[in-house]
Amino acid sequence: MTIQCTCLVQEGQIAHAQAESLRVATVNFARQSFGAEPEVNWIEVPKGSGFTEGKPSTSVLVSMNADRALSLAEREPLLRELGQIWEREADRSPDEVVTVISDPQA
């Protein structure tokens, strides 16, 4: 089974080597958490097109579909773990990382 994952980053804020490290860490997270291979869709928002608090954004967004419906007790630790991976690998603060793990679409 393949699950979808979208990584939305600001152009020029993630170096190529860093992006590759993030992809690998995200794939490993999905494999460990869901036993599934993610299809990672990497999107770079063009400079000047993403703003937070009226300034160019430094935020990243990682959205992944789970392989099954998750309870809140399952979802929260997964969201924390995914966020911590991106905080560490992308050198971002917790306020700059948005993580989403959605239940599969019917």
Rosetta constraint file for C-alpha pairs under 8 A:
AtomPair CA 1 CA 36 HARMONIC 5.63 0.50
AtomPair CA 1 CA 37 HARMONIC 6.65 0.50
AtomPair CA 1 CA 67 HARMONIC 7.98 0.50
AtomPair CA 2 CA 36 HARMONIC 5.80 0.50
AtomPair CA 2 CA 37 HARMONIC 5.01 0.50
AtomPair CA 2 CA 38 HARMONIC 5.38 0.50
AtomPair CA 2 CA 39 HARMONIC 6.45 0.50
AtomPair CA 3 CA 36 HARMONIC 6.58 0.50
AtomPair CA 3 CA 37 HARMONIC 6.32 0.50
AtomPair CA 3 CA 38 HARMONIC 4.63 0.50
AtomPair CA 3 CA 39 HARMONIC 6.04 0.50
AtomPair CA 3 CA 64 HARMONIC 7.31 0.50
AtomPair CA 3 CA 65 HARMONIC 5.87 0.50
AtomPair CA 3 CA 66 HARMONIC 6.84 0.50
AtomPair CA 3 CA 67 HARMONIC 6.69 0.50
AtomPair CA 4 CA 38 HARMONIC 5.59 0.50
AtomPair CA 4 CA 39 HARMONIC 5.06 0.50
AtomPair CA 4 CA 40 HARMONIC 6.43 0.50
AtomPair CA 4 CA 41 HARMONIC 7.70 0.50
AtomPair CA 4 CA 64 HARMONIC 5.76 0.50
AtomPair CA 4 CA 65 HARMONIC 5.61 0.50
AtomPair CA 5 CA 38 HARMONIC 6.20 0.50
AtomPair CA 5 CA 39 HARMONIC 5.90 0.50
AtomPair CA 5 CA 40 HARMONIC 4.80 0.50
AtomPair CA 5 CA 41 HARMONIC 6.05 0.50
AtomPair CA 5 CA 62 HARMONIC 7.12 0.50
AtomPair CA 5 CA 63 HARMONIC 5.54 0.50
AtomPair CA 5 CA 64 HARMONIC 4.21 0.50
AtomPair CA 5 CA 65 HARMONIC 6.53 0.50
AtomPair CA 6 CA 40 HARMONIC 5.83 0.50
AtomPair CA 6 CA 41 HARMONIC 4.70 0.50
AtomPair CA 6 CA 42 HARMONIC 6.04 0.50
AtomPair CA 6 CA 43 HARMONIC 7.34 0.50
AtomPair CA 6 CA 61 HARMONIC 7.85 0.50
AtomPair CA 6 CA 62 HARMONIC 5.77 0.50
AtomPair CA 6 CA 63 HARMONIC 5.15 0.50
AtomPair CA 6 CA 64 HARMONIC 6.42 0.50
AtomPair CA 7 CA 40 HARMONIC 7.18 0.50
AtomPair CA 7 CA 41 HARMONIC 6.16 0.50
AtomPair CA 7 CA 42 HARMONIC 4.92 0.50
AtomPair CA 7 CA 43 HARMONIC 6.04 0.50
AtomPair CA 7 CA 60 HARMONIC 7.32 0.50
AtomPair CA 7 CA 61 HARMONIC 5.80 0.50
AtomPair CA 7 CA 62 HARMONIC 4.58 0.50
AtomPair CA 7 CA 63 HARMONIC 6.53 0.50
AtomPair CA 8 CA 42 HARMONIC 6.29 0.50
AtomPair CA 8 CA 43 HARMONIC 4.87 0.50
AtomPair CA 8 CA 44 HARMONIC 6.01 0.50
AtomPair CA 8 CA 45 HARMONIC 6.98 0.50
AtomPair CA 8 CA 60 HARMONIC 5.67 0.50
AtomPair CA 8 CA 61 HARMONIC 5.02 0.50
AtomPair CA 8 CA 62 HARMONIC 6.39 0.50
AtomPair CA 9 CA 13 HARMONIC 7.50 0.50
AtomPair CA 9 CA 14 HARMONIC 7.45 0.50
AtomPair CA 9 CA 42 HARMONIC 7.79 0.50
AtomPair CA 9 CA 43 HARMONIC 6.27 0.50
AtomPair CA 9 CA 44 HARMONIC 5.01 0.50
AtomPair CA 9 CA 45 HARMONIC 6.07 0.50
AtomPair CA 9 CA 59 HARMONIC 7.03 0.50
AtomPair CA 9 CA 60 HARMONIC 4.86 0.50
AtomPair CA 9 CA 61 HARMONIC 6.74 0.50
AtomPair CA 10 CA 14 HARMONIC 7.49 0.50
AtomPair CA 10 CA 44 HARMONIC 5.40 0.50
AtomPair CA 10 CA 45 HARMONIC 4.85 0.50
AtomPair CA 10 CA 46 HARMONIC 6.62 0.50
AtomPair CA 10 CA 47 HARMONIC 6.73 0.50
AtomPair CA 10 CA 50 HARMONIC 7.18 0.50
AtomPair CA 10 CA 57 HARMONIC 7.12 0.50
AtomPair CA 10 CA 58 HARMONIC 6.58 0.50
AtomPair CA 10 CA 59 HARMONIC 7.31 0.50
AtomPair CA 10 CA 60 HARMONIC 7.10 0.50
AtomPair CA 11 CA 44 HARMONIC 5.04 0.50
AtomPair CA 11 CA 45 HARMONIC 5.44 0.50
AtomPair CA 11 CA 46 HARMONIC 5.27 0.50
AtomPair CA 11 CA 47 HARMONIC 5.54 0.50
AtomPair CA 12 CA 47 HARMONIC 7.53 0.50
AtomPair CA 13 CA 58 HARMONIC 7.34 0.50
AtomPair CA 14 CA 18 HARMONIC 6.08 0.50
AtomPair CA 14 CA 19 HARMONIC 6.00 0.50
AtomPair CA 14 CA 90 HARMONIC 6.87 0.50
AtomPair CA 15 CA 19 HARMONIC 6.05 0.50
AtomPair CA 16 CA 20 HARMONIC 6.29 0.50
AtomPair CA 17 CA 21 HARMONIC 6.29 0.50
AtomPair CA 18 CA 22 HARMONIC 6.18 0.50
AtomPair CA 18 CA 89 HARMONIC 6.87 0.50
AtomPair CA 18 CA 90 HARMONIC 6.75 0.50
AtomPair CA 19 CA 23 HARMONIC 6.19 0.50
AtomPair CA 19 CA 90 HARMONIC 7.95 0.50
AtomPair CA 20 CA 24 HARMONIC 6.26 0.50
AtomPair CA 21 CA 25 HARMONIC 6.14 0.50
AtomPair CA 21 CA 89 HARMONIC 7.00 0.50
AtomPair CA 22 CA 26 HARMONIC 5.98 0.50
AtomPair CA 22 CA 85 HARMONIC 8.00 0.50
AtomPair CA 22 CA 86 HARMONIC 6.94 0.50
AtomPair CA 22 CA 89 HARMONIC 6.09 0.50
AtomPair CA 22 CA 90 HARMONIC 7.19 0.50
AtomPair CA 23 CA 27 HARMONIC 6.10 0.50
AtomPair CA 23 CA 40 HARMONIC 7.38 0.50
AtomPair CA 24 CA 28 HARMONIC 6.12 0.50
AtomPair CA 25 CA 29 HARMONIC 6.09 0.50
AtomPair CA 25 CA 85 HARMONIC 7.12 0.50
AtomPair CA 26 CA 30 HARMONIC 6.30 0.50
AtomPair CA 26 CA 82 HARMONIC 7.59 0.50
AtomPair CA 26 CA 85 HARMONIC 7.90 0.50
AtomPair CA 27 CA 31 HARMONIC 6.22 0.50
AtomPair CA 27 CA 37 HARMONIC 6.89 0.50
AtomPair CA 27 CA 38 HARMONIC 6.00 0.50
AtomPair CA 27 CA 40 HARMONIC 7.79 0.50
AtomPair CA 28 CA 32 HARMONIC 6.10 0.50
AtomPair CA 29 CA 33 HARMONIC 5.87 0.50
AtomPair CA 29 CA 82 HARMONIC 7.19 0.50
AtomPair CA 30 CA 34 HARMONIC 5.50 0.50
AtomPair CA 30 CA 35 HARMONIC 6.75 0.50
AtomPair CA 30 CA 36 HARMONIC 6.20 0.50
AtomPair CA 30 CA 37 HARMONIC 6.66 0.50
AtomPair CA 30 CA 38 HARMONIC 6.30 0.50
AtomPair CA 31 CA 35 HARMONIC 4.43 0.50
AtomPair CA 31 CA 36 HARMONIC 4.98 0.50
AtomPair CA 31 CA 37 HARMONIC 5.88 0.50
AtomPair CA 31 CA 38 HARMONIC 7.62 0.50
AtomPair CA 32 CA 36 HARMONIC 7.98 0.50
AtomPair CA 33 CA 78 HARMONIC 7.61 0.50
AtomPair CA 34 CA 66 HARMONIC 6.83 0.50
AtomPair CA 34 CA 67 HARMONIC 6.16 0.50
AtomPair CA 36 CA 67 HARMONIC 7.49 0.50
AtomPair CA 45 CA 49 HARMONIC 6.35 0.50
AtomPair CA 45 CA 50 HARMONIC 6.60 0.50
AtomPair CA 46 CA 50 HARMONIC 7.56 0.50
AtomPair CA 47 CA 56 HARMONIC 7.77 0.50
AtomPair CA 48 CA 56 HARMONIC 6.01 0.50
AtomPair CA 49 CA 56 HARMONIC 7.66 0.50
AtomPair CA 50 CA 56 HARMONIC 5.90 0.50
AtomPair CA 50 CA 57 HARMONIC 5.49 0.50
AtomPair CA 51 CA 55 HARMONIC 5.18 0.50
AtomPair CA 51 CA 56 HARMONIC 4.43 0.50
AtomPair CA 51 CA 57 HARMONIC 4.49 0.50
AtomPair CA 52 CA 56 HARMONIC 6.30 0.50
AtomPair CA 52 CA 57 HARMONIC 4.92 0.50
AtomPair CA 52 CA 58 HARMONIC 7.86 0.50
AtomPair CA 52 CA 59 HARMONIC 7.88 0.50
AtomPair CA 58 CA 96 HARMONIC 6.43 0.50
AtomPair CA 59 CA 92 HARMONIC 7.79 0.50
AtomPair CA 59 CA 95 HARMONIC 7.77 0.50
AtomPair CA 59 CA 96 HARMONIC 4.22 0.50
AtomPair CA 59 CA 97 HARMONIC 5.75 0.50
AtomPair CA 59 CA 98 HARMONIC 7.46 0.50
AtomPair CA 60 CA 96 HARMONIC 6.21 0.50
AtomPair CA 60 CA 97 HARMONIC 5.15 0.50
AtomPair CA 60 CA 98 HARMONIC 6.23 0.50
AtomPair CA 61 CA 97 HARMONIC 6.01 0.50
AtomPair CA 61 CA 98 HARMONIC 4.66 0.50
AtomPair CA 61 CA 99 HARMONIC 5.91 0.50
AtomPair CA 61 CA 100 HARMONIC 7.87 0.50
AtomPair CA 62 CA 97 HARMONIC 7.79 0.50
AtomPair CA 62 CA 98 HARMONIC 6.26 0.50
AtomPair CA 62 CA 99 HARMONIC 4.91 0.50
AtomPair CA 62 CA 100 HARMONIC 6.20 0.50
AtomPair CA 63 CA 99 HARMONIC 5.86 0.50
AtomPair CA 63 CA 100 HARMONIC 4.47 0.50
AtomPair CA 63 CA 101 HARMONIC 5.92 0.50
AtomPair CA 63 CA 102 HARMONIC 7.60 0.50
AtomPair CA 64 CA 100 HARMONIC 6.09 0.50
AtomPair CA 64 CA 101 HARMONIC 4.86 0.50
AtomPair CA 64 CA 102 HARMONIC 6.30 0.50
AtomPair CA 65 CA 101 HARMONIC 5.48 0.50
AtomPair CA 65 CA 102 HARMONIC 4.72 0.50
AtomPair CA 65 CA 103 HARMONIC 5.87 0.50
AtomPair CA 65 CA 104 HARMONIC 5.83 0.50
AtomPair CA 66 CA 70 HARMONIC 7.60 0.50
AtomPair CA 66 CA 101 HARMONIC 6.16 0.50
AtomPair CA 66 CA 102 HARMONIC 5.83 0.50
AtomPair CA 66 CA 103 HARMONIC 5.30 0.50
AtomPair CA 66 CA 104 HARMONIC 5.91 0.50
AtomPair CA 67 CA 103 HARMONIC 7.17 0.50
AtomPair CA 67 CA 104 HARMONIC 6.15 0.50
AtomPair CA 68 CA 103 HARMONIC 6.04 0.50
AtomPair CA 68 CA 104 HARMONIC 6.04 0.50
AtomPair CA 69 CA 103 HARMONIC 4.81 0.50
AtomPair CA 69 CA 104 HARMONIC 6.61 0.50
AtomPair CA 70 CA 74 HARMONIC 5.88 0.50
AtomPair CA 70 CA 75 HARMONIC 5.87 0.50
AtomPair CA 70 CA 103 HARMONIC 6.51 0.50
AtomPair CA 71 CA 75 HARMONIC 6.09 0.50
AtomPair CA 72 CA 76 HARMONIC 5.95 0.50
AtomPair CA 73 CA 77 HARMONIC 7.36 0.50
AtomPair CA 74 CA 78 HARMONIC 6.79 0.50
AtomPair CA 75 CA 79 HARMONIC 6.14 0.50
AtomPair CA 75 CA 101 HARMONIC 7.21 0.50
AtomPair CA 76 CA 80 HARMONIC 6.23 0.50
AtomPair CA 77 CA 81 HARMONIC 6.09 0.50
AtomPair CA 78 CA 82 HARMONIC 6.09 0.50
AtomPair CA 79 CA 83 HARMONIC 6.02 0.50
AtomPair CA 79 CA 99 HARMONIC 6.10 0.50
AtomPair CA 79 CA 100 HARMONIC 6.86 0.50
AtomPair CA 79 CA 101 HARMONIC 6.81 0.50
AtomPair CA 80 CA 84 HARMONIC 6.11 0.50
AtomPair CA 81 CA 85 HARMONIC 6.25 0.50
AtomPair CA 82 CA 86 HARMONIC 6.46 0.50
AtomPair CA 82 CA 99 HARMONIC 6.94 0.50
AtomPair CA 83 CA 87 HARMONIC 6.05 0.50
AtomPair CA 83 CA 94 HARMONIC 7.32 0.50
AtomPair CA 83 CA 97 HARMONIC 6.25 0.50
AtomPair CA 83 CA 98 HARMONIC 7.13 0.50
AtomPair CA 83 CA 99 HARMONIC 5.99 0.50
AtomPair CA 84 CA 88 HARMONIC 6.06 0.50
AtomPair CA 84 CA 94 HARMONIC 7.76 0.50
AtomPair CA 85 CA 89 HARMONIC 5.99 0.50
AtomPair CA 86 CA 90 HARMONIC 5.36 0.50
AtomPair CA 86 CA 91 HARMONIC 7.44 0.50
AtomPair CA 86 CA 92 HARMONIC 7.19 0.50
AtomPair CA 86 CA 97 HARMONIC 6.96 0.50
AtomPair CA 87 CA 91 HARMONIC 5.34 0.50
AtomPair CA 87 CA 92 HARMONIC 4.56 0.50
AtomPair CA 87 CA 93 HARMONIC 5.83 0.50
AtomPair CA 87 CA 94 HARMONIC 6.36 0.50
AtomPair CA 87 CA 97 HARMONIC 6.68 0.50
AtomPair CA 88 CA 92 HARMONIC 6.85 0.50
AtomPair CA 92 CA 96 HARMONIC 5.83 0.50
AtomPair CA 92 CA 97 HARMONIC 6.82 0.50
AtomPair CA 93 CA 97 HARMONIC 6.89 0.50
